Amino acid sequence: MLDEKFLKARKADLKQSKLRIEKELEKFTKTQGKTRKTVFPEIGDKEDESAQEVEMYESALSIEKSLNQRLKDIENALDKIEKGNYGKCEICGREIDKERLEAYPGARSCLKCSQK
């Protein structure tokens, strides 16, 4: 069972990570309602500039996807803390090791299940 001090520390870590990821997303996305869209960079009209724009856009899409997944994991973990079921493996139901939660507070599974 996770103690209150540990949960408060993980909650603070998660909130800090959430803010950091949201700031990172703001650098290359535009919010439209509840949805974020990657902004297509406009460098110029020359062929090499257009190729660079596409490359930058594809890179931004990949980063956005990764950051959005991390953000989703963080929000899921914060929700679990509020509901009192944080730190349980979503696959086997056992408790996730404290060390794993300290290293990655958004972990959804125990180390054993994540390696399957």
Buried (B, 14 or more C-beta within 10 A) or exposed (E): EBEEEBBEBBBEBBEEBBEEBBEBBEEBBEEEEEEBEBBEBEEEEEEEEEEBBEEBBEEBBEBBEEBBEBBEBBEBBBEBBEEEEBBBBBEEEEBBBEEBBEEBBBBBBBEEBBEE
